[in-house]
Amino acid sequence: MKVIGKRSHSSRLWLHRQQKDHYVLLAKESGYRSRAVFKLMEIDAKFHLIKNAKCVIDLGAAPGGWSQLLAQRSGENARIAAIDLLEFPAISGVKIFNGNFENEEIQMKIMEYLGQKADLVAADMASAASGHAQTDHLRQINLAKGAYSFAKNALKEGGSFVTKVFHGGKEVELLRDLRKSFGSARFFKPKSSRAMSAEIYIVAIGFKECS
Ligand SMILES: C[S@@+](CC[C@H](N)C(=O)[O-])C[C@H]1O[C@@H](n2cnc3c(N)ncnc32)[C@H](O)[C@@H]1O
């Protein structure tokens, strides 16, 4: 009973915060499906990853804010493959795959759809929060490492990779690993990412296929 009470209290707080959140309102007004879209906008304003990307993979795409922006900015002939565990409504110019991105069959289908290696792999994935910071940190690192393994097979020479991590210690090791495979890799905390949140992104540019 206590747990249920606690959960409903925290979900009430979440709902209250969402209703007042500037980016939630802005997303609604602008026709975007999530406030997360503003994080990708900030990443793109700083690193210019989308405009010249003709093949893009969006990992953990539901409800679709990042995919909407990718479709708007990557041009008419771009191919965008979006995947999520959850089903979500279609987006013009985006091919949606439903399932776990770690499933090799799905990875093959994504690559078949793209028809060539990707210019950009963008991963905003997250699992449901456990409420225990270190557990959530380690889970998130595992997701990011899985995304990195996929990106190493999926990216073309010079391609870019974005992944979400949570502070907690291991993100520094992952950044170090990424620096071996990319010309540059750095942390980036968008202003639209809540200051209280442990969330931060790694942006890696200039993939080296032979790394
Ligand atoms: C923060 S949401 C993504 C929001 C999205 N970027 C947007 O702009 O709407 C994180 C998503 O990651 C998905 N996810 C978590 N683990 C996954 C996995 N192993 N494979 C595919 N999707 C996953 C979740 O289902 C969830 O929808």
The ligand as a MOL file (V3000), in Angstrom:
LIG
                    3D

  0  0  0     0  0            999 V3000
M  V30 BEGIN CTAB
M  V30 COUNTS 27 29 0 0 0
M  V30 BEGIN ATOM
M  V30 1 C 12.7640 9.5670 -23.6000 0
M  V30 2 S 11.8680 8.4740 -24.6500 0 CHG=1
M  V30 3 C 12.3320 9.0450 -26.2500 0
M  V30 4 C 11.6770 10.3310 -26.6420 0
M  V30 5 C 11.8840 10.6450 -28.1090 0
M  V30 6 N 13.2610 10.9870 -28.3900 0
M  V30 7 C 11.0230 11.7920 -28.5540 0
M  V30 8 O 11.5500 12.8300 -28.9370 0
M  V30 9 O 9.7940 11.6460 -28.5710 0 CHG=-1
M  V30 10 C 12.7910 6.9950 -24.4880 0
M  V30 11 C 12.2750 5.8250 -25.2820 0
M  V30 12 O 13.2660 4.7910 -25.3130 0
M  V30 13 C 12.5710 3.5840 -25.5410 0
M  V30 14 N 13.4450 2.4310 -25.2990 0
M  V30 15 C 14.0290 2.0620 -24.1370 0
M  V30 16 N 14.7370 0.9320 -24.3090 0
M  V30 17 C 14.6110 0.5720 -25.6110 0
M  V30 18 C 15.1110 -0.5110 -26.3850 0
M  V30 19 N 15.8830 -1.4590 -25.8430 0
M  V30 20 N 14.7810 -0.5910 -27.6980 0
M  V30 21 C 13.9800 0.3700 -28.2620 0
M  V30 22 N 13.4780 1.4230 -27.5590 0
M  V30 23 C 13.7860 1.5230 -26.2530 0
M  V30 24 C 11.3950 3.6900 -24.5940 0
M  V30 25 O 10.3610 2.8080 -24.9480 0
M  V30 26 C 11.0150 5.1710 -24.7230 0
M  V30 27 O 9.9450 5.3590 -25.6020 0
M  V30 END ATOM
M  V30 BEGIN BOND
M  V30 1 1 1 2
M  V30 2 1 2 3
M  V30 3 1 2 10
M  V30 4 1 3 4
M  V30 5 1 4 5
M  V30 6 1 5 6
M  V30 7 1 5 7
M  V30 8 2 7 8
M  V30 9 1 7 9
M  V30 10 1 10 11
M  V30 11 1 11 12
M  V30 12 1 11 26
M  V30 13 1 12 13
M  V30 14 1 13 14
M  V30 15 1 13 24
M  V30 16 1 14 15
M  V30 17 1 14 23
M  V30 18 2 15 16
M  V30 19 1 16 17
M  V30 20 1 17 18
M  V30 21 2 17 23
M  V30 22 1 18 19
M  V30 23 2 18 20
M  V30 24 1 20 21
M  V30 25 2 21 22
M  V30 26 1 22 23
M  V30 27 1 24 25
M  V30 28 1 24 26
M  V30 29 1 26 27
M  V30 END BOND
M  V30 END CTAB
M  END
